Amino acid sequence: AGLARPLHAGSEPQRAAARRAPRLTGFGNAVVDLVLELDIRRESAAAFGAELPVGTNMVATTPELRSAILEYTRAHPKTETIAGGSAMNSVRVASRWATARGRALDVGFFGAVGDDSSGNLIREGLSRDGVVPLLHEERGCSTGECAILVDLLSRDRTISCFRGAGGVITPSSIEQFAQWWKPDGHSPETERTLFTTGFVVTTDLRFETVLALEREHDVFSLSLASPALLEDSHPARSRIESLLPRTDLLLGTAEEALALAGKAAGGDPERAVKAVVERLKPNAVFVVTDGPRDAIFARHDGRDPEKVPVAGHVPENEIVDTNGAGDAFAGGFLASWLTGDRSRESIRTSVQAGHECARLSLFCRGVSPF
Protein backbone atom coordinates (compact mmCIF):
# COMPACT_ATOMS: atom_id res chain seq x y z
CA ALA A 1 0.00 0.00 0.00
CA GLY A 2 3.03 2.29 0.39
CA LEU A 3 3.74 4.83 3.07
CA ALA A 4 0.99 6.94 4.58
CA ARG A 5 0.51 10.42 3.15
CA PRO A 6 1.87 13.32 5.24
CA LEU A 7 -0.83 15.53 6.70
CA HIS A 8 0.15 18.54 4.58
CA ALA A 9 1.93 17.34 1.45
CA GLY A 10 1.70 17.89 -2.28
CA SER A 11 -0.13 20.48 -4.36
CA GLU A 12 -3.34 22.24 -3.30
CA PRO A 13 -5.51 19.79 -5.35
CA GLN A 14 -3.75 16.90 -3.63
CA ARG A 15 -4.36 18.45 -0.23
CA ALA A 16 -8.00 19.10 -1.07
CA ALA A 17 -8.46 15.49 -2.15
CA ALA A 18 -6.89 14.27 1.10
CA ARG A 19 -9.19 16.50 3.14
CA ARG A 20 -12.25 15.10 1.43
CA ALA A 21 -11.34 11.53 2.41
CA PRO A 22 -12.97 10.11 5.55
CA ARG A 23 -10.48 9.79 8.39
CA LEU A 24 -10.31 6.60 10.48
CA THR A 25 -8.33 6.48 13.71
CA GLY A 26 -7.79 3.24 15.57
CA PHE A 27 -7.01 3.26 19.29
CA GLY A 28 -5.84 0.06 20.90
CA ASN A 29 -3.04 -1.98 22.35
CA ALA A 30 0.15 -1.59 20.32
CA VAL A 31 1.65 -5.04 20.83
CA VAL A 32 3.83 -7.59 19.13
CA ASP A 33 2.31 -11.05 18.74
CA LEU A 34 4.40 -14.04 19.79
CA VAL A 35 2.84 -16.89 17.80
CA LEU A 36 3.51 -20.52 18.68
CA GLU A 37 1.95 -23.67 17.21
CA LEU A 38 1.48 -26.56 19.64
CA ASP A 39 -0.95 -29.14 20.99
CA ILE A 40 -2.38 -26.76 23.56
CA ARG A 41 -4.05 -29.27 25.86
CA ARG A 42 -1.15 -31.70 26.02
CA GLU A 43 1.73 -29.23 26.19
CA SER A 44 0.05 -26.75 28.53
CA ALA A 45 -0.64 -29.48 31.06
CA ALA A 46 3.06 -30.33 31.06
CA ALA A 47 4.27 -26.71 31.10
CA PHE A 48 1.84 -25.13 33.57
CA GLY A 49 0.41 -28.03 35.53
CA ALA A 50 -3.05 -27.26 34.14
CA GLU A 51 -4.74 -27.80 30.79
CA LEU A 52 -5.44 -24.48 29.06
CA PRO A 53 -8.75 -24.06 27.23
CA VAL A 54 -8.46 -23.93 23.45
CA GLY A 55 -9.83 -20.89 21.64
CA THR A 56 -10.08 -18.36 24.46
CA ASN A 57 -8.57 -15.11 25.65
CA MET A 58 -6.96 -15.51 29.07
CA VAL A 59 -7.88 -11.96 30.08
CA ALA A 60 -9.93 -13.20 33.05
CA THR A 61 -7.33 -15.59 34.47
CA THR A 62 -4.67 -14.93 37.14
CA PRO A 63 -1.71 -12.63 36.38
CA GLU A 64 0.63 -15.45 37.41
CA LEU A 65 -0.73 -17.85 34.78
CA ARG A 66 -0.76 -15.17 32.08
CA SER A 67 2.84 -14.33 32.92
CA ALA A 68 3.84 -18.00 32.77
CA ILE A 69 2.22 -18.37 29.33
CA LEU A 70 4.07 -15.31 28.05
CA GLU A 71 7.44 -16.43 29.40
CA TYR A 72 7.01 -19.92 27.95
CA THR A 73 6.07 -18.54 24.53
CA ARG A 74 8.83 -15.94 24.52
CA ALA A 75 11.49 -18.58 25.27
CA HIS A 76 10.26 -21.23 22.81
CA PRO A 77 12.55 -21.62 19.77
CA LYS A 78 9.61 -22.03 17.35
CA THR A 79 7.87 -18.78 18.33
CA GLU A 80 7.27 -16.28 15.48
CA THR A 81 7.16 -12.52 16.22
CA ILE A 82 4.85 -10.20 14.24
CA ALA A 83 3.23 -6.80 14.80
CA GLY A 84 -0.26 -7.32 16.20
CA GLY A 85 -3.00 -5.92 18.40
CA SER A 86 -6.72 -6.12 17.60
CA ALA A 87 -7.50 -2.49 16.70
CA MET A 88 -4.15 -2.10 14.96
CA ASN A 89 -4.80 -5.19 12.83
CA SER A 90 -8.20 -3.82 11.86
CA VAL A 91 -7.04 -0.40 10.71
CA ARG A 92 -4.15 -1.96 8.75
CA VAL A 93 -6.66 -4.12 6.87
CA ALA A 94 -8.95 -1.10 6.37
CA SER A 95 -6.12 0.90 4.83
CA ARG A 96 -5.05 -1.88 2.49
CA TRP A 97 -8.63 -2.71 1.48
CA ALA A 98 -9.35 0.92 0.59
CA THR A 99 -6.06 1.35 -1.29
CA ALA A 100 -6.59 -1.83 -3.33
CA ARG A 101 -10.02 -0.59 -4.45
CA GLY A 102 -9.13 3.05 -5.06
CA ARG A 103 -11.26 4.25 -2.15
CA ALA A 104 -10.13 7.48 -0.45
CA LEU A 105 -9.62 6.77 3.27
CA ASP A 106 -7.04 8.34 5.57
CA VAL A 107 -6.07 5.95 8.36
CA GLY A 108 -4.08 6.43 11.57
CA PHE A 109 -3.43 4.36 14.68
CA PHE A 110 -3.01 5.80 18.18
CA GLY A 111 -1.32 3.78 20.91
CA ALA A 112 1.75 3.61 23.13
CA VAL A 113 5.04 1.76 22.67
CA GLY A 114 8.28 1.47 24.58
CA ASP A 115 11.65 2.75 23.43
CA ASP A 116 12.64 -0.66 22.07
CA SER A 117 12.91 -2.74 18.91
CA SER A 118 9.32 -3.96 19.26
CA GLY A 119 8.11 -0.37 19.06
CA ASN A 120 10.10 0.06 15.84
CA LEU A 121 8.55 -3.14 14.43
CA ILE A 122 5.09 -1.69 15.04
CA ARG A 123 5.97 1.65 13.42
CA GLU A 124 7.31 -0.13 10.35
CA GLY A 125 4.25 -2.38 10.07
CA LEU A 126 1.83 0.56 10.25
CA SER A 127 3.73 2.71 7.76
CA ARG A 128 4.10 -0.19 5.35
CA ASP A 129 0.31 -0.54 5.28
CA GLY A 130 -0.37 3.15 4.75
CA VAL A 131 -1.38 3.86 8.35
CA VAL A 132 -0.07 6.99 10.09
CA PRO A 133 1.66 5.83 13.33
CA LEU A 134 0.37 8.07 16.12
CA LEU A 135 2.53 6.36 18.73
CA HIS A 136 3.26 7.80 22.14
CA GLU A 137 6.67 6.53 23.26
CA GLU A 138 6.91 5.74 26.96
CA ARG A 139 10.56 5.96 28.02
CA GLY A 140 11.82 3.16 30.23
CA CYS A 141 8.83 0.96 29.43
CA SER A 142 8.63 -2.05 27.15
CA THR A 143 6.21 -2.44 24.25
CA GLY A 144 3.28 -4.76 24.92
CA GLU A 145 3.41 -8.44 24.00
CA CYS A 146 0.71 -10.97 23.26
CA ALA A 147 1.36 -14.72 23.47
CA ILE A 148 -0.77 -16.54 20.90
CA LEU A 149 -0.88 -20.31 21.14
CA VAL A 150 -2.24 -21.86 17.94
CA ASP A 151 -3.66 -25.34 18.49
CA LEU A 152 -2.27 -27.90 16.04
CA LEU A 153 -5.56 -29.78 15.92
CA SER A 154 -8.30 -27.14 15.74
CA ARG A 155 -6.22 -24.13 14.54
CA ASP A 156 -7.99 -22.10 17.24
CA ARG A 157 -5.87 -19.96 19.51
CA THR A 158 -5.44 -19.25 23.19
CA ILE A 159 -4.22 -15.72 23.92
CA SER A 160 -2.44 -14.11 26.87
CA CYS A 161 -1.54 -10.40 26.61
CA PHE A 162 0.52 -7.89 28.59
CA ARG A 163 -0.13 -4.26 27.70
CA GLY A 164 3.36 -2.91 28.53
CA ALA A 165 3.53 0.77 27.53
CA GLY A 166 -0.11 0.64 26.47
CA GLY A 167 -1.11 0.23 30.10
CA VAL A 168 0.14 3.68 31.08
CA ILE A 169 -1.47 5.70 28.30
CA THR A 170 -3.55 8.68 29.54
CA PRO A 171 -5.76 11.40 28.01
CA SER A 172 -2.75 13.76 28.05
CA SER A 173 -0.99 11.38 25.62
CA ILE A 174 -3.29 12.46 22.79
CA GLU A 175 -2.24 16.11 22.81
CA GLN A 176 0.95 15.53 20.80
CA PHE A 177 -1.15 14.29 17.87
CA ALA A 178 -3.81 17.01 17.98
CA GLN A 179 -3.07 17.98 14.35
CA TRP A 180 -4.45 14.61 13.26
CA TRP A 181 -7.95 14.95 14.73
CA LYS A 182 -8.43 18.66 15.42
CA PRO A 183 -10.50 20.68 12.90
CA ASP A 184 -7.49 22.79 11.83
CA GLY A 185 -5.77 19.58 10.68
CA HIS A 186 -8.37 18.90 7.97
CA SER A 187 -11.43 20.26 6.23
CA PRO A 188 -14.60 20.64 8.37
CA GLU A 189 -16.27 18.38 5.80
CA THR A 190 -13.98 15.49 6.70
CA GLU A 191 -15.79 12.85 8.73
CA ARG A 192 -13.62 11.63 11.61
CA THR A 193 -14.22 8.10 12.89
CA LEU A 194 -12.73 6.53 16.02
CA PHE A 195 -12.45 2.75 16.23
CA THR A 196 -11.51 0.99 19.44
CA THR A 197 -12.11 -2.30 21.26
CA GLY A 198 -13.30 -3.55 24.62
CA PHE A 199 -9.72 -4.48 25.48
CA VAL A 200 -8.92 -0.77 25.86
CA VAL A 201 -11.48 -0.01 28.57
CA THR A 202 -10.14 -2.43 31.19
CA THR A 203 -8.54 0.40 33.23
CA ASP A 204 -9.86 3.78 34.34
CA LEU A 205 -7.15 5.85 32.64
CA ARG A 206 -7.52 4.14 29.30
CA PHE A 207 -11.31 4.44 29.53
CA GLU A 208 -10.88 8.17 30.14
CA THR A 209 -8.63 8.29 27.07
CA VAL A 210 -11.39 6.68 25.00
CA LEU A 211 -13.84 9.32 26.21
CA ALA A 212 -11.39 12.13 25.38
CA LEU A 213 -10.83 10.73 21.88
CA GLU A 214 -14.55 10.15 21.31
CA ARG A 215 -15.15 13.87 21.84
CA GLU A 216 -12.69 14.64 19.02
CA HIS A 217 -14.48 12.43 16.47
CA ASP A 218 -17.78 12.47 14.59
CA VAL A 219 -18.36 8.70 14.49
CA PHE A 220 -17.62 6.27 17.31
CA SER A 221 -17.17 2.58 16.50
CA LEU A 222 -16.49 -0.18 19.01
CA SER A 223 -15.61 -3.87 18.87
CA LEU A 224 -16.77 -5.86 21.91
CA ALA A 225 -13.52 -7.89 21.65
CA SER A 226 -14.13 -10.74 24.11
CA PRO A 227 -17.05 -12.37 25.97
CA ALA A 228 -14.82 -12.47 29.07
CA LEU A 229 -15.00 -8.67 29.24
CA LEU A 230 -18.80 -8.86 29.33
CA GLU A 231 -19.09 -11.05 32.40
CA ASP A 232 -21.00 -9.30 35.18
CA SER A 233 -17.95 -9.47 37.45
CA HIS A 234 -15.56 -7.82 34.97
CA PRO A 235 -15.09 -4.04 35.41
CA ALA A 236 -14.98 -3.53 31.64
CA ARG A 237 -18.65 -4.50 31.29
CA SER A 238 -20.04 -1.38 32.96
CA ARG A 239 -17.67 0.83 30.96
CA ILE A 240 -18.70 -0.82 27.69
CA GLU A 241 -22.37 -0.41 28.60
CA SER A 242 -21.80 3.29 29.32
CA LEU A 243 -20.36 3.69 25.80
CA LEU A 244 -23.34 2.15 24.00
CA PRO A 245 -25.45 5.36 23.83
CA ARG A 246 -22.44 7.08 22.17
CA THR A 247 -21.87 4.29 19.65
CA ASP A 248 -22.58 4.61 15.90
CA LEU A 249 -21.18 1.19 14.96
CA LEU A 250 -20.86 -1.86 17.20
CA LEU A 251 -19.11 -5.05 16.13
CA GLY A 252 -19.10 -8.38 17.94
CA THR A 253 -19.49 -12.12 17.78
CA ALA A 254 -22.66 -14.08 18.52
CA GLU A 255 -21.18 -15.15 21.85
CA GLU A 256 -20.41 -11.54 22.76
CA ALA A 257 -23.86 -10.34 21.70
CA LEU A 258 -25.52 -12.99 23.88
CA ALA A 259 -23.31 -12.07 26.83
CA LEU A 260 -24.13 -8.37 26.48
CA ALA A 261 -27.87 -8.87 25.96
CA GLY A 262 -28.20 -11.34 28.83
CA LYS A 263 -31.60 -12.82 29.59
CA ALA A 264 -33.31 -10.54 27.08
CA ALA A 265 -31.87 -12.66 24.26
CA GLY A 266 -33.09 -16.03 25.51
CA GLY A 267 -30.05 -17.64 23.90
CA ASP A 268 -31.02 -16.39 20.40
CA PRO A 269 -28.35 -14.26 18.61
CA GLU A 270 -30.97 -12.43 16.50
CA ARG A 271 -32.86 -11.41 19.63
CA ALA A 272 -29.56 -10.35 21.19
CA VAL A 273 -28.78 -8.12 18.21
CA LYS A 274 -32.22 -6.54 18.37
CA ALA A 275 -32.00 -5.96 22.12
CA VAL A 276 -28.52 -4.42 22.00
CA VAL A 277 -28.97 -2.21 18.92
CA GLU A 278 -31.79 -0.38 20.68
CA ARG A 279 -29.26 0.77 23.29
CA LEU A 280 -27.08 2.48 20.66
CA LYS A 281 -27.45 5.89 19.02
CA PRO A 282 -30.48 6.32 16.74
CA ASN A 283 -29.72 4.80 13.32
CA ALA A 284 -26.58 3.11 14.67
CA VAL A 285 -25.53 -0.29 13.31
CA PHE A 286 -24.72 -3.52 15.16
CA VAL A 287 -22.98 -6.29 13.21
CA VAL A 288 -22.50 -9.77 14.65
CA THR A 289 -20.38 -12.57 13.17
CA ASP A 290 -20.58 -16.24 14.02
CA GLY A 291 -17.59 -18.00 12.48
CA PRO A 292 -18.61 -19.79 9.23
CA ARG A 293 -22.31 -19.10 9.87
CA ASP A 294 -24.37 -16.14 8.62
CA ALA A 295 -23.56 -12.71 10.00
CA ILE A 296 -26.43 -10.69 11.46
CA PHE A 297 -26.83 -6.93 11.36
CA ALA A 298 -29.44 -4.49 12.58
CA ARG A 299 -29.84 -0.74 12.55
CA HIS A 300 -31.45 1.24 15.36
CA ASP A 301 -34.45 2.12 13.22
CA GLY A 302 -37.07 -0.35 14.41
CA ARG A 303 -36.58 -2.84 11.58
CA ASP A 304 -35.77 -6.51 12.13
CA PRO A 305 -32.20 -7.83 11.94
CA GLU A 306 -30.97 -9.23 8.61
CA LYS A 307 -28.63 -12.12 7.85
CA VAL A 308 -25.72 -12.04 5.41
CA PRO A 309 -24.30 -15.45 4.39
CA VAL A 310 -20.59 -16.22 4.42
CA ALA A 311 -19.44 -16.76 0.82
CA GLY A 312 -16.94 -19.55 0.22
CA HIS A 313 -16.26 -22.45 2.56
CA VAL A 314 -12.69 -22.86 3.81
CA PRO A 315 -11.74 -26.50 4.48
CA GLU A 316 -10.32 -26.98 7.96
CA ASN A 317 -7.14 -28.55 6.62
CA GLU A 318 -6.38 -25.31 4.73
CA ILE A 319 -6.70 -23.04 7.76
CA VAL A 320 -3.34 -21.76 8.97
CA ASP A 321 -4.54 -19.61 11.87
CA THR A 322 -7.89 -18.22 13.03
CA ASN A 323 -6.11 -15.44 14.96
CA GLY A 324 -6.92 -12.12 13.34
CA ALA A 325 -10.03 -13.22 11.45
CA GLY A 326 -12.30 -11.05 13.56
CA ASP A 327 -9.88 -8.13 13.29
CA ALA A 328 -9.76 -8.57 9.52
CA PHE A 329 -13.57 -8.63 9.33
CA ALA A 330 -13.71 -5.35 11.26
CA GLY A 331 -11.15 -3.74 8.96
CA GLY A 332 -12.90 -4.77 5.76
CA PHE A 333 -16.29 -3.72 7.10
CA LEU A 334 -15.02 -0.34 8.33
CA ALA A 335 -13.29 0.55 5.06
CA SER A 336 -16.32 -0.37 2.96
CA TRP A 337 -18.87 1.23 5.31
CA LEU A 338 -16.97 4.49 5.79
CA THR A 339 -16.48 4.96 2.04
CA GLY A 340 -20.07 3.93 1.18
CA ASP A 341 -23.41 5.72 1.45
CA ARG A 342 -24.48 4.03 4.75
CA SER A 343 -27.67 2.60 3.23
CA ARG A 344 -28.88 -0.87 4.22
CA GLU A 345 -27.49 -2.19 0.95
CA SER A 346 -24.16 -0.56 1.82
CA ILE A 347 -24.21 -2.38 5.15
CA ARG A 348 -24.80 -5.71 3.37
CA THR A 349 -21.94 -4.97 0.98
CA SER A 350 -19.68 -4.01 3.90
CA VAL A 351 -20.48 -7.26 5.71
CA GLN A 352 -19.49 -9.13 2.56
CA ALA A 353 -16.23 -7.15 2.43
CA GLY A 354 -15.60 -8.10 6.04
CA HIS A 355 -16.29 -11.77 5.30
CA GLU A 356 -13.82 -11.74 2.41
CA CYS A 357 -11.09 -10.16 4.55
CA ALA A 358 -11.72 -12.66 7.35
CA ARG A 359 -11.57 -15.55 4.87
CA LEU A 360 -8.24 -14.41 3.46
CA SER A 361 -6.78 -14.06 6.95
CA LEU A 362 -7.32 -17.77 7.63
CA PHE A 363 -4.54 -18.67 5.19
CA CYS A 364 -1.76 -16.86 7.06
CA ARG A 365 -0.45 -15.58 10.37
CA GLY A 366 -2.42 -12.56 11.57
CA VAL A 367 -3.70 -10.29 8.80
CA SER A 368 -0.64 -10.28 6.51
CA PRO A 369 -2.13 -11.33 3.12
CA PHE A 370 -3.94 -8.07 2.36
Secondary structure, 3 states (H helix, E strand, C coil): CCCCCCCCCCCHHHHHHHHHCCEEEEECCCEEEEEEEECHHHHHHHHHCCCCCCCCEHHHCCHHHHHHHHHHHHHCCCCEEEEECHHHHHHHHHHHHHHHCCCCCEEEEEEEEECCHHHHHHHHHHHHCCCEEEEEEECCCCEEEEEEEEECCCCCEEEEEEEEHHHHCCHHHHHHHHHHHCHHHCCCCCCEEEEEEHHHHHCHHHHHHHHHHHHCCCEEEEECCCHHHHCCCCHHHHHHHHHHHHCCEEEEEHHHHHHHHHHHHCCCHHHHHHHHHCCCCCCCEEEEEECCEEEEEEECCCCCCEEECCCCCCCHHHCCCCCCHHHHHHHHHHHHHHCCCCCHHHHHHHHHHHHHHHHHHCCCCCCCCC
